[in-house]
Amino acid sequence: MTSPDFLSVLPIIVTLALALYSKHVVIGLFGGVLTAVVLLTGWHPLEVLSTLIKTHLVGTLTDGYNAGVIVLMVFIGGFVALMEKSGGGPAFASKMIGVIASKAKAQIAAWCGGIFIFYSDLGTPLIIGPVFRPLFEKLRVSREKLAFIIDSTASPVAILVPFIGWGIYIMGLLQKEFDQAGRSLDSWQVFIGVIPYQFYALLAIAVIPLMVWLKADIGTMVQAEIKATQAPTTASSGVKQGQDFEAFTHHNARARFVFLPLLVMAAVLLLMLVPLGFPFSSVPGSVFRAALASAYFLAACTLIGLMAWHKVRPALEGVTLYLQGMSGMMQVIIVLVLAWTLSSLGHELGTAAYIAEQAQRGFPAWLLPLVAFLLSAVISFATGSSWGTFAIMLPLVIPTAFAIEAPLLVSIGAVLSGGLFGDHCSPISETTILSATGASCRQYDHFRTQLPFALINGGIAMVAFTIAGWVASPLIWGGALFVQLVVLTFLRRIV
C-alpha cells in the first residue's frame, strides 16, 4: 500500500460535514463509512454496497470483542428500562423529601437523588423531576433550577461510571483504537485513569452544592428564582399543571426496588471477579463482560420478582418491559458498529498514520487536549449528541496522542469533557430536552438558565486542559474546583 495522503482523511471530513449538517450522527458515520469503502474499492455502487455489508459490517459484528460489547449493551438496556418503569426511583426520592423543609435541603436532596440514580442519564430527569417538582413549587424554587440540578447529575454522573451504558460504550471505542494501534492497554484501567481528567463532568456535579451553599444564582437563573418567589406556584415556568410530565409511580412500589437489584449486581460481580484478582489485577475483557452481563441479568430478574411480589407489575409484564428495553438499545448499537467499522476502514486507508505524520511536523503535544476539548464541544453542540461526538473524535485523538506523545489520559478526558460541555450548551440535546420535560419548564428557559453555569465550567475546563497538557497531574481537578469556588463567590457578590 502506498503512503497515505490527504484522501485518507476524507471519510472523517465527510462524517463531520454530514453529522453537523444533518444533526444526526448515524447519517454522518454511515456517510464516512461509505466514502471509505469507495476509496478502497472504487466507484461501483453495487460492489461498494456488497463489500460494505459482507466484508466490513458483518466483519465488525462477528468480531468477538465487538459481539461481547453489543450483548452487554443489550442486557444493560433491559435492566435500565425495568428500573425506569418499576416505580422504585420515585419511591426512593419520596423517602428523601419526607423531612425537607428548606430550599437548600430540597436542592441538595434532588442533587443526591440524581447522583444515586446513576444507571440512566436519560431516565434520571424523568424520575427525579416529577418527584421533586411539587416540593420545589411548595418551597417556591423555580422549575428551571430543578431542571439545572437534574441535568447536572444525569450525564455528568453517568460518564464517570465504568459499568453502565456510558462506560461500556466508551471502553468499546477505546479498546478498538488501542488494538488498531498495537498497544497492549486495558480499556477498563484507562477509563478509571481518565476519571480525574474529566474536568467538565466533575465541575458540573460540584457546581450544585457550591451554588446552594453560596446562594450563587447568576444570569437568567436570578430572574427565574425571583419569578418563582413572586408568582403563583405553577406560573414560574409558564407551564400549566395539566402539561406536567409524571414519572411512573405505584402505591406498592418500594425504595428497595432501587437498592436490592444494585446489591445483587454488586454481589454477582464480586463472586465472579474477585477470585480472579479483580480489582487489583487485570481480568480478561471477555470474562469481565460476561460477569457484568450476568450481573445485569440477575439484577433484572430480582427486580421483576420484586415488582411481581409487591403487585406492581405481573412477572410477564416485567419480562415484556425488559425485552422492550433491550430493543431500545438498537440506535446505540448502530452508532457503535458504524464507529468500529469506520475505525477499521481508517486503519486500512492509513488515516491515523497520515494524521500522526502531519501532527509530528509541528503540532505541540501540550496543545492536543485543549484542541480535542474545543472540537468535541463544537461537534456535540451542533449535533446534540455527546455519544456521537465520542465516536467521531476518539479515533482521531488517540492515534494523534500516540504519535506526538501527548498525555493519553488527559487527551481522552478532553474528548469526553468536550462532548459533555457541548451537550450541556446545546438546546437540541436529549438531556436538555428531557431535563426540561422532567421539571416541566420550557426547553428554552432551561437552556438559557443553565448556559451561564455551563460556560463558567467550560472556561475553567479549558484552562485545566491547557495546564494538564503540560503537567498531567490528577491534582489539577482540585485546582479547577477551587477556581470554580472563587468564580462563583465573585459573581455572587456582583449579583
N, C-alpha and C positions, 0 to 999 in steps of 0.2 A: 504494500500500500504506500502511495506517495505521501510526502509530508503534508499534514493537514493545513488547509488555508482558511480564508475567511468564510468560505461556503460551509465549513463545518459548524459555524455558529448560527447559520441561517435558521435551523429548526428552533433554536432558542428565541431568535428575533421574532419569528412567526408566532411562537407560543405567547410571548409577551404582547405583541401587537393585537392578536385576536382576543386574548384574555382581557386586555384593557378596553378594546373597542366593544366587545360583546358583554363585558362584565360577567362573564361565565368562564370559569377556569377549565371546565371539561372541554369546551369548544377550543380554547387556546391549546391545551395539551394535545388534543386529537389533531389539530392543525399542525403542530410541531412534529408529532409522530409521523403523520402522512408526508410532510416535507422531507423528513429524514429518510424514509423508505424510498421516495422518489430520487433523492440524491444517490442512494445506494444501487437502485435497480434500473433507473432511467424512467422516462415518462411514457409508460404503457399502462393505462388505467386499470385494466383487468389484472395484469401481472402485479401491479402495485398493491391492489386490494388483496389478492391471493397471498402474496408474500407477507403482507402486514398481518393477516389473520393466522395463516398456518405456521409461519415461522416465528413471528415476534410476539403477538398477543398470546397464542397458545403456549409458546415457549415460556413466556412470563408466568402464565397461570400454572404451568406444570413444574416450575422450579420449586424444590422442596421448601426452601425458606419462605418464598412468597406465599405458597399454599398454606403454610402454617400460620402466617400472619393473617391471611384472609379468614381462615377458620376461627381464629381467636377474635377477630373483629366482629364476626357474626355472633359468637357467644356473648360478647360484651353488649352488642345491640339488643339482644333479647333480654338480658338482665336489666339494662337501663330502662327499657320500656316497661318492665314489670314494676320497677321502683317508682317510676313516674305515675303509674296508674294504680298503685296499691293504696294510696291514701296515707302511707306512712310518713311522708315528708311533712304534710300539713299537721298530722298528729304530733310529730316531733316539734315542729315550730310552735304549735299551740301550747305545748308544755313550757316552752321558753317564755311566752308572753304572759303567763299567769301572774307573775309578780312584778311586772314592769309598770312603773308609774311616772316616768320622766322621759323627755325627748331623747336625752343622751342614752339612757338604757335601751330605749326602743331601737335606736340606730345601731348600737353595739350588738344587740340581740339579733337583728336582721343580718348584720355582718357575720356573726358567729354561725348563724343558720346557713348562710351562703357558703361558708368555708366547710362546714360539716357535710353538706350535700354536694360533695365534690365529684360525684361519679358521672355527672352530666352537665356540661356547660349550658346546653340548650334547655335542659329540664329545670335547672336551678331558678331562673326567673319565673317560670310558670308554677313553681311550688312555693317559693319564698314570697313572691309579690302578692298574690291573692291572700295569703295568710296574714301578712303583716300590714296590709293596706288599711283594714279597719282600725287597727291600733294607731297607725300613723295619723289617720284622719281624726281620731279621738283626741290625740295629743297635739293636733294641728302642725304636723310635719308634712311638708309637701310631698306629693307623689313623685315629683321629679327627683327629690332626694332619695326616695326609696328605689327608683329606677337606677340611679347612680350607684347606690350601695350594692344592688344585686348584680349590676353589670361589672362591678369591680371585684366580685367574688365568684364570677362564673368562669370565663376563660382564664383569667389570671391564676386562679387556683388550679383549674384542670390541667393547665400546661406544665405544672410543676410535679404532677403525679405520674410516675412511670408505668403503673399497672392498669390504667384506664385507657379509654379510646385514644385520647390525645397522645399519651406516652407511647403506646404501641404503634400508632401511625408514624410518629416522628422517628422512633427507633427503626422502623421499617425503611424509611428513607435514608437514615444514617448508614445502616448496615450495607445497603446496596452500594453506596458511594465508597465505603471502606473496602468492600470486596472488589469493586471496579479498579480501585487504586492499588490493590495488592497489599493493603495494610491489615495487619492482624490486630484490629481493635474490636473490643466488645461494645456493642451499641448500648447495652444496659449501663456499663460503667461510665461510658462517655456521657450518657444522658444525666446520670447522677452528678458527674463532674461539671456539667453545664449549668446546673441549678443556681449556683451563686452568681453566675453571669447573666441570668435572665433579669436584668435590671428593671425593665419596664414592668414585668409581672409583679416583682417584689414591691416596687414603688406603688403600683396600682392597689395592691392589697393593703399596704401600710397607710395609704392616704386617708382611709376612712376613720380609723381610730384617732389619727392626728387631727383630722378635720373636726371630729366631735369634741376632742379634748380642748383644742384651741378655739372652738366655735368659729372656725375659719371658713365661712361661706364666702365665695368670691364670684365675681362676674354675675351672670344672669341667675345663678343659684340664690343670690341675695333677694332678687325680685320674687323668685318662686316661693321663698320662705315667708316673705312679707305677705304675699298674696294668700298663702295658706293660713296665716295667722288672722288676717282680716276678713277673708271671705268665708261663706258657708263651707262646710266640710267637703262637699262634692264639687265646689266651684274652683278650687285651687288648681285643678288640672284641666278644667273645661270639659271634662268627660262626664256624661250622665251616668247615674248609677246603673241603669239598665244595660250599659255597654261594658260594664266591668267584666274582665275575664276571671273565671273562677277555676281553681285547680280541682282535681278530683278529690272529694272527701267522702268519708263514710263514718257513720256513728260508731261502728265497730272497729275502725282502723286504730292501730296502736303505734306508739313511737318505736316499739320493738321491731316493727316491720323494717326499720332502717338499721337498727343495731345488730339484730341476730344474723341476717344474711351476710353482713360485712364481717362479723366474727367467724362465721362458718368459712368464709373466703380466706380469712387470715389463717385459720386453723389448718385448712387443707394445704395452703401454700407452705406452712411451716412443716407439716408432716411429710410433704413430698420433697421439699428442697433442703431443709436443714441437715438431714443425714448425708447430703452430697456436699456439705460445706458452705452452703449459702447462708448469710450474705458475705462471709469473709473470704470465700474463694469463688472463682468463676464457675458458673454452671453452664453446660452446653445450651445454646439457644433453643434447640428443639425440645429439650427437657423442660426448660423454663416455660416455653409457650404451652406445652402440654399440661404442665402443672397449673398454669394460670387459667387455661380453658376449663380444666376440671374444677377449679375453684369457683369460677363464674357459674358453671353448670349446676354444681351442688348448692351454691348460694341461691340460684334461681329456683331450684326445687324446694329449698327451705321456704322461700317467700311464697311460692304457690301453695305450699302446705299451710303456712300461717294464714293466708287470705281465706283458704277453704275452712280452716279450723274456726276462725273468728267470723265466718259467714259474710265476708266482704265480697268475695267472688268465688264461684264454684271452681273446682280444680280444672275442669275442661276449659272454662273461660280464661283462666290463668295461662293455660298452655297456648290458647289462641293468641293472647296478648304477646306471649313470649315469641311465637313464630312471626307475628307482625313486626316485632322489634328487630328480629333477625333480618327480615326482608328490607327493613328501613335503612340498613347499612349499605344498600346497593350503591348509592351515589358515592359514598366514601370509598368503597372498594374500586369503583370505576376510576376515581382520581388516582388511587394508589397504583392500579395496574398501568394506567397511562403514564404516570410518573416513572415507574420502574422501566417501562418499555422505552420511554424517551431517553432515560439514562443509559440503557444498554445500547441503543442506537447511537447515542452520542459517543460512547466508547468506541464503536466501530468506525465512526467518522473522524475520531480524533479531536472531538470538541474540547475535552479537558486539556489535552496536550497543547492545543492552539492557544487557549485562554491562558494556560500557565506560561507558555512561551512569551506571550505579549506582556503578561504581568511582570515577568522577570526582567523586562527591558527597562524598568524604572519605576514600577508601581511600589511605593513603600509598604512594607509589611504591616507597620503600625496603623496604616490608614484603612486596611481592609475591614475591620469590624465596624467602623463608622460608616463606610460606603455601603456595606451589607445592610446595616440598620436602616439607612435612608432609603435605599432601593426597595427593601422589603416593605417599608412603611408606605411608599408610593403605590406599589402594586396592591397591597392589602386595602388601602383607602379606595382605590379605583374599582376594585373587584368586590370588595366587601367580604373577602374570604381569606382568613389567615391560613387555613389548611392548604388552599390552593397556592398561596404565596410560598409556603414551605416547599411544596412540590416543585416549584419553579426555581427557587433560589438556592436550596441546599446543594443540588447538583452543580451549581456554578461556584458557590463559595468554598465548598470543601476541597475540590481539586486545586483551586487557587491557593488556599491556605497551605496545602501540602507543598505546592510548587515554590512559593515565596517564603515559606517557613513563618507564616503568620500564626499567632496563637490560635490553635484549632478550637478549643473550648469557648474562647471569647467570640470567635467568628460565628460559631453555631449559635451561641446565645444572642448575638446581634440579629441574626435572621429571625429567630423566634420572637425576640422582643420587638423588632421592627414590624413583623406581621401582626402582633398583638396591638401595637401602637396605632397602626393604620386602621385596624379593625375597630378600635375604640373611637377613632375620629371619623369613621365612615357612617353616614346616615343610612346607607343601604346594607349595613352588616346585619347578619341574622341575630347576633346577640343584642345589638342596638334595638332592633325591632321587637325582639321577644322581651327585653327588659322593660321597654315602654308598655308592651302588652300586659305583662305581669303586674306592673304598677298602675295600669290603666291611666296613663298620661299620653299626650300626643307624642308621636315619634320625634317630631322636630323639636319639641320642648325638651325632651330628654337629651337629644343630640346637642343642643346649644348650651344646656346647663352643665353637661359633662365635659364639653370641649375644653374649657379653661384648665380644668384639672388634668385632662389628658395631655394638653400641650405643655404644662409645667413638668409633668412626669417624663414626657418625651424629651424635653430640653435637658433635663438632668441626666437622662439615659444617654443622650448624645455625648455629653461631656464625659460620662463614666466610660463609654466605649472608646472614646479618644484616649483617655488615660490608660485603660486596660490594654489598648493596642501596644502601649509602651511597656507597661508593667502588669502582667497578667496575674493579679492577686485577687483571691476571692474576698479579701477585706474591703475591696473598693465599694461593694454594695452597702457596707456600713457607712462609708463616707457619703454615698448617694442619699441614704436615709437621713443623715444629719443635714445635708443641704436641703432636702425636702422640708424638714422641720423649720429650718431658718427661713426659707422662702415663704412658707405658709404663715409663719409668725409675722414676717414683714408685711405680707399682703393683708393679713387680718388688721394690722394697725392702720394701714391706709384706708381700708374699707370702713 
